[in-house]
């Protein structure tokens, strides 16, 4: 996007990162929000790519507030289990791209996925049970 002009003042806008605070159920997070900003009016324009930043921050805030695993925790557990993102999605649930989205913060894990990962984190040997069930299901299909 070329440098846009402010819809309020007509002044040129500049590309910058400015602090933004999101609130959810009594919790808040402040982060640097990328976008085009007008120094005169304070107006801003955000592209779809910019909005991913706030969407991801909101998902982290929701996960924290709802007691769900956060992206870095999901990634840590998946790596501890020595699973690829595709294998984790197929074995634990969500599908082949789910863990890519969970770990990027683009998608909140369900309570069931979060709970399964917490259990597997404390008892990683139980992964063998899931793998056995999956191989049995594949053999009968």
Beta strands, then each sheet from edge to edge (+ up, - down):
strand 1: 14-24
strand 2: 27-37
strand 3: 44-45
sheet 1: 1+ 2- 3+
end
